Amino acid sequence: METKHELKMLLLITVLFGTAFFLPIESMRFNTAVAASFDLVKWYAREHLILCLLPAFFIAGVISVFVSKGSVLRYFGANAQKWLAYSVAAVSGTILAVCSCTILPLFSSIHKRGAGLGPAIAFLYSGPAINILAIILTWRILGFEMGMARTIGAISFSVIIGVIMSFIYRKEEKAKRDEQKNIELEPEKRPIWQTSFHFFTLVLILVFANWGAPSSGDVSSVWYYLWAYKWFITGFFSLQLVFSLLYILKIKWQWVFYATLATGASIVLANQFIQNRELIPIVPMIAGIAALTIITLLDKKNPDNKEWTLSTWGYAKQILPLLAIGVVVAGFLLGSTHDGKTIAGIMPNEWIVALVGGNSFFSNLFASVVGAFMYFATLTEVPILQGLITSGMGKGPALALLLAGPSLSLPNMLVIRGVLGIKKTAVFVLLVISMATVSGLIYGGLF
């Protein structure tokens, strides 16, 4: 055993030395890819981590602590009615409006609570894929046909992939069903409307804090007005959260008052001292999360409140390191595209465009694979595809990328592997890529 360990150490040292020795720092392409990697990390931290992922961790904590195991088993469990479980899972994305990374703590929480593999996988795929904002944007920018194809494809994919995964691992699912038959469903700790109110308040804060800007020139649609006033709407739901903390979680009113005061003061200070207007909303979000963390951890009246924050931290510890690695690697390989700018990764964009023209099997497969490994933040896949289509990308590969991309990414895969294991993750990824490829071929042939 000792010799084997020493050989592993020698191999690791050799690989690290070889990498350092042959590091192509004189190559412009390599340096650009490194810059793209850091650019994606910086943008992800500013635009996605605080406003999107941190609220998602708290929502996952709600599922873990406040939603009874009985509720999860009733709707998603191995013995739940299949039509109900898959129906709820398949349309979850229309409510959540999240990306492939934000769905992860929510998926992890329902999986740990005993959800059946099929419904859990359907939920995992549908969360980012059936994002209602992205579907509307697809219809408006890429056309009715593409929007309809994406809608039908995303809903059917979530159910079909879930059913196939459940069938492949039917022995494990049977064992889970038998185990869950003997579970006595615990009663709800509070009325279901209170838990739902608290849960959906957090969901709506997440949705409106990340509401995307309308297309250029759009100044009259409902989308525009929701975007223009999104922080007022987010503020309104934050006040609902204050009510929830007082009335539902029953935290001391003095603590909630000071937490609200601190968050309000952070808004004033941010507007006063931060010149970059885009960074201002991050300050009250950090202040609000910090205040919420402190008052729940200090609450000794209801242990569930402290457990909520500890559960949130548990999901953050599990998911954030893997996401960080994935974002760095994705940026290096495929580049960074956001806010109207593109920094190429080690794989030139021209190669990608050249490989996804027409409607061949290879072009659809390639688009599916690239989409599966590339990271798309919420709504960014549509403008990226618009540029690729203008550059010559075929309609079939475009749909294939739309169906594979938003629900998967390299960071996403690393985290799923930690929850499901390598084999199940590989099967899930292969199913998404295969079905996206076939769908692209069919769509490209029709249109």
N, C-alpha and C positions, 0 to 999 in steps of 0.2 A: 504493500500500500504506500509505504514511504517513497519507494522508487517511482511509482506512478505519479505521486504528487510532485516530486522533483522534476519529472519529465514535463508535466503540465506547466510548471513554473518556467522551465527552460524554453518551452515552445512559446509561452506568452511573451517572455522577454525578447525572444528572437523576432516575433511578429512586430512588437512595438519598435524594436531597433530598426528592422527593415522598413517599416512605415516612415519612421523619422529620417532614415538615410535617403530614401528615394522620394521624399515629399516634394512635389512639383511646384514649389513656391514661385518659380520664375514663370509659370504658365498663367496667362491672363484669364483663361477659362476657369482654372482652379481658384484663383483669387476672387473672381466674380461669384463663383459658387459659394465660397466662404462668406462673402459679403451678403449674398442672398439668404444664407442660413441665419446669420445674425439679424438681418433685416426682418425676416419672418418671425424670429423669436421676439424681437422688440415689439413688432406690431401685434403679435399674439398677446404679449403681456399687457400692452396698453388697451387694446380694443376688445379682447376676448376673455382674458383670465378673470379680471375683477368684475366686469359688468355681466358676464355670462356664466362662467364656471362656478364662481363662489356662490351665487344664488342657487345654482343647480345642486351644489353640495348640500345646502341647507334644505332644499326640497327633498333630496334623497334621504336626509336625516329625518324629515317628517314621516316619510314612508316607513323608515326603519323603526321609529319609536312611537309615533302617534297613531299610525294606521295599524290596526290589529292584524296579527297573522291570519286570523279568521277571514278578514276582509280580502286579503291578498289571495288566500286559498279559494275563497268563494268565487272570485272573478278570474283568477289566473292559474289556480292550482291544477295539479294533474287530474283531479276528479271534477273540475269545473265543467259546465256544459261547454262543449267545443265551440258552438256557434257564438256563444256569448264571449268566451275568452278571446277568440280570434277577432271578433268584431270590435271589441274594446281596444285590443292591441293594435289593430290595423288602422284605426282612425285617431290614435293618440297623438300623432304628429300634427294634426290640424289644431290641437289645443296647445301643444308644447312649443312649437316653432323653435326647435333647437338644431344644433349641428351634430356631426358625428362624434364629437368629443363631449359635448354637454349632455348627451343622452346616456353616457357611460355610468355616472353615479346613480342615475335613476334605474337603469337596467340592473346594475349590481345589487341595488337595494331590493327590488322585487324578486330577483333570483335567490337572494339569501333568505327571503321570507317564504320561499317554498313554491314559487311560480313554476308551472310546467315548462319544460324546455321549449316546446313549440310556441306557446303564447309569449314567452319571454323573448324568443328570437324575433317573433313578429313585431313586438314592441321595440326591440333594438333596431330593426331595420326601418320601421315606419316612422319613428320619432323624427329623424332628419329628412327622410325621403318625402313625407307627405306634409312637410312644412307649408302651411297655407299661404304664407307670404311669398315663399319661393315659387309655389304653383301659380299664383296670380302674376308674379313677375315674368314667369316663363310664357304665359299666355300673351302678356302685353308686348314683350320684347321679341320672343322667338316665334310667335304666331299661334293661332288656335290649334293647328294640327299637333305641334310639338307639345303644347300645354296639355291637350287631351291625352296624348300618348303617355306623357309623364304621369299624369294622374292615374290612368288605368293601370299602367305598368307598376307604379309604386304600391298601390293598394293590393293588387294581385300578387306582386312579389312577396310582400310581407307575409301573406297568408300561405302561399305555396311553399316558400322557404321554411316557414315555421312547421308546416305539416311534414315536409320531407325530413327535416331535422328530427322531429318527433318520431317518425317512422324508423329512421336509421338507428336511433338510440332507444328503440321501443322497449328493450329489456330493462334499461335503467328507468325509463318512465313508468313501466309496470311496477317496479320495485318502489318507486316514489308514490304511485297511486295506492299501493297496498299499505305503505307506511302512513300516508295521510288519512286513510280510512279510519285509523285508530286514534287520530288526533282529536281531542275534545276542543272545539272552537271556543276560544276565550271570549268573554263578553266585551263589548266596546267600553273603553274607559270613560268616554263622553259621548253625547249624541253625535250621530254621523254628520249632521249639518255643521257642527262646530269644527270637526276635523276637516271637512270639505272646505269650509270657509277659510280656514288657516292655510290649507294646502293651495287652493286656487288663488288666494291673495299673493302668495309667493310666486306662483306661476305667472300671474299677470304682471307683477313687478319685473320678472325676467323677460317677458315678451315685450313690454313697452320700453324697457331700458335698452333693448337691442333692436328696436324697430328701424328698419333700413330706410335710407333716403329714397325719395321717388326718382324716377328717371328725369333726365335733364329737360327743363321746359315745362314740367308738370307742376302747375301751381293752383289747380282748381279741384283736383280729385279728393275723395275721402282719404286716400292713402297719404296725400300731401299734408292734409290738415292733422291727421293723426301723428305724422312725423314732426310737423311744426310745433305741436303742443305735447309731444311725447313725454317731456319731463314734468309737465303739469299733471298729466295722466298718471305717470309713475309716482309722483308726489301724493296724488289722491289715494292710490293703492297702498302707499307707505303709511298713510294715516289709518287705513283699514288694518294694517299690520299692528299699529299702535293699539287699536281697539281689540284686536285678537290677543295681543300680549296681556292686556288688562283683564278682559272679560273671559277669554277661553283658557289661557295659560295661567291666569291669576298671579302674575308677577306684581310685586309691590308697585303701587302707582308712583311713588317717589322715584324709584329706579327708572321706570319707563319715562317719566317726565324728564329726568336728567339726560337719558339716552336720546330722547327726541330733541332736547335743547342743544346737545352737543352736535347732533347731525345737522340741525338748522344753522348753528353757528359755522359749521364747516362749509356750508353753501355760501354764506356771506364772505367768509375769508377766502374761499377759492375764487369767487368773482372779483375780489379786491386785489389779490396778489398773483394770480396765474394769468399770464398773457395768452397762452394757447387755449382758445375757447373749447377745443375738442377734449382737452384733459380735465376741464372743470368738473364734469359729472363724476369722474373717478373718485374725487376727494370725498363728497358726501356718501358715496357707496362704501368706501373704505371705513369712514367714520361710523356709518350705520351698522356695518357688519361687525366692527370692533365693539361698538356699544351693545349690540345684540348678544355678542359672545360673552361679554363681561357680565351682563345682568342675568343671563341664563345659567352661567357657571356658578354665580354667587347665590342663586336661588336655592334655599334649603327646604322650602315648603313642599315643592313638588319635584322629586328626583328625576322625573321624565324630562323636565326642562333642561337640566344639566346634561342628561343623557343625549338629548337632541344635539347639543353642540359637540359633545364628545364623539357622537356618531358621524357628524359632519366632518370633524377632523380626521376620523378614521378613513372616510372615503377620500379625503384630500391626500392623505399620506399614501394611500394605495395607488391613486391614479396620477397625481401630478408628476412624480419622477419619470414614469413611463411616457407620459405626454411630452415632457420636455425633451427626452431623447428622440421621440418620434418627430417632433417639430423641427429639431436641428437636422436630422437626417433627411426629412422631406424637403426642407429648404435647400440643402446642399445638392440633392439629386435633381429636383424638379423646379427649383427657383422660388421666387417670392413674387406674387402678383396681388396687388391691392391698391386702392385709392388712385387708380388710373396709371400706376407705374408697374413696370415689370423688370425684375432682375433675374437674368437667366441662371439656372443651375448648371451642374456639370453636364447634364443632357441638354443640348441645344434645342430651343423651341422649334427651329426650322425642321429638325428631324421629326419632331412630333407631328407637325402639320403635314409633312410629306408622307408620314406613315398612316395618317387617318383620312386621306382623301378617298373619294369613291365609296363603294359599299361592299368591299370584299370581306370574306371571313376574317382575314388577318387584320384589316383596318378596324373592324368592329371589336375583335378580340384585344387588339392593342389599346384601343380607346378605353375598353373596360378595365384593363389592367392598370393603365396610367391613372384612370379615374379612381380606382380602388386604392392606390397607394398615395395619391396626391391629397393634400389637405385643403378642403374648401370650408371657409367660414360661412356662416349663414348668409345666403343670398348672393355670395360672390361667384358661384358657379355659372350664373346666367350671363353676366357681362363677359366673363372669361370665354364662355362658349360663343358668345356673339362675335368676339374677336377672332376666334378660331374658325368659325363658319365663314366669316369674311375673307379669311386667308386661304380658304379652300377645303375646309373640313366637310366631309359628307354628312348628310342628314342622319343616316343610320348610325355611324360612329358618334355623332353628337348625342343622340338619344341614349346610346350605350353608356357614354360617359355620364350623362345625367342620372341614369338609374344605378350606376355603380359608385359614382363619386361621392355624393353627399352623405351616403350611409356608411362609407368606409374611408379609412385613411390609415397610413402607417402608424401614427400615434394610437388611433382607435384599436387597431389590431393587437398592439402590444398589451393594451389594457384588457381586451376581451380574453386574450390568452391567459392572463392572470386569474380571470374569473372562471372560464370554461375549460382551460387546458389547451394544449397545442392541437390535438386531433379535432376537437369540436370547432375550434377557431378556423382551422384549415378547411374543414368541410363547409362551414358558413361562407367563408371568403370565396371558395371555388363555386359554390351555388350562385352567389351574387354575380360573379364574373361570367359564369356560363349563361345564366338567364339574361343578363344585360347584353351579351354578345348575340344571342339568338333574337332577342327583341329588336336590337339594332338592325340585324339582317332583314327581318320581316318589315320593319318600318321603312328602311331604306329602299326595299324592293317595291313597296306600295306608293311611296311618295318621292 
